């Protein structure tokens, strides 16, 4: 998706004329509060739509138990209801269960209520939230979609659908739902946040950061926002800025393990190992069974040069999570650092089983096989790497090296020439010279060596080989 700016986005947010929505009744207010809709948004909805609430002490008590803000309760009390309705006892029970994280029991109660009232948008919304908390994003999508169909004028349902789309890495639909929410309320902080996440999913990092900043202006104490801005800054390559955002995130939301883990990983990348391990340990206390934290601990040990500890961490990771992806290639790197090539080769083969289309893993496996004098197997892996990524100069270079070792000189020459075409480095020119020399094409080899020497004049090996070849050519010319 092409890059956009917020000014362009605003042009797409001209509100259409909207039908009047039903007044907010007791079931709406309970369900939306239990589902975590912010009190300011509920206050605005009450004022826009009007009230159908039969406000009494029981309702006030229920709202307080669900964490409703005092201002929301006061506005609900002041509203003059039209056609007031009472709260469903079953919904009161379900709302309390959700607030207490009794999601399974709440789901059962809500499902029975929806069977009796399938068009109730608030019930679908609350059940969607329950499914979201259980990690069942497909079911959450279905329920939020049903809620949207029954009540498309409730902006928060578009934000929730945007979040579901973001979880599915569908940036375009995330953006579309966020835009719909913004068309209803230009000041909706959550909609700006969802817009930022959609743009981030599409790797439009500058516009994503702008949208998240707009959200932060309206919701300056949101720890999740700082976390997401940290991720955008990280992927932009701004590591120091990312660390600043993540520090603020864990300050505002110390119970979020993702903030501690991501901050620890970035601190390790900048060699601040004491701070890194402190953050990673904090993450591990909060989520002791989360595998990505152990992976970050292992990566930090690797960055510190403690390869034995890195290997131990990876081994623990795989014992607990045998199907964990990405770990085998990282474990292979640790074995490579210790020059334990057979173990590294075994791990890379497992990594390729999990991800057979990874050109980089085939290339690294080929390199290791070369170091182990398994040239034929190396050539096979490197051919796959070249097929998967034909513009990778290192893959062509190492394939050329393997072919040169088995004396397939013409094929090796083609690979070295491709490496030079893609990346005309001194190393690649020197490899091409060596191949030409093996083919008896001495004058062409000398020309390539001269280029290599010019590109890297400090490399003594290039000068020495160039001088040897010059002497050989002079010797041959005198006979």
Helices and strands as residue ranges (DSSP letters): H 6-11, E 24-25, H 26-34, H 39-49, E 51-52, H 57-65, H 70-78, H 89-99, H 103-116, H 121-133, H 137-150, H 155-167, H 171-184, H 189-201, H 205-218, H 223-236, H 239-252, H 257-269, H 273-286, H 291-304, H 307-320, H 327-337, H 341-354, H 359-371, H 375-388, H 393-405, H 409-422, H 426-438, H 442-455, H 460-477
